[in-house]
Amino acid sequence: MHGKCADSQRESEKTKLLISQQTQKVVEKEAETERIKAIIEAEKVAQVAEIKYGQKVMEKNTEKRISEIEDGAFLARMKARADAEFYTSQRTAEANKLKLTPEYLKLMKFKSISANSKIYFGSEIPHMFVDSGSAGGSVKASAAMDIVAERIMDLDL
């Protein structure tokens, strides 16, 4: 009887050992499964982060391109404005060069003098009307008086 009991006990221990081994295999498989799940989850998180990073990079590149386009448009507007101002000032200078002849400047001088509230009458004309460096000053003075008189008449009309 003792032999049967020992066999039965051995069988029982063998069964326990097999159960223990199977349990250990199940635990190992579960641990392996959890590890694989963790790896998959980590890869998923990494992929999401990579996608988000790529989106941010694309957004920054788009913002940079938009900024470059806006800067280019602003620069073009400023250049066009500067060119227009230069063209206008150049045309004004050319017009003034044609307009501001010695004769015209002399006329403007006489106009401004004729607008003066003091008008001199008589044979003595102030020296500002007389071209002092030339001969025949009285003829020129007379011509100057005629011009001043004409301008005064024009102003009265």
GICORNOR-V758964 format. One record per helix or strand. SS is the DSSP state (~ for helix, > for strand). FROM is the first residue (numbers start at 1). TO is the last residue. If there is no record, write none. Layout:
BEGIN
[[SS	FROM	TO] [SS	FROM	TO]]
END
This chain:
BEGIN
[[~	2	99] [~	102	114] [~	127	129] [~	137	156]]
END
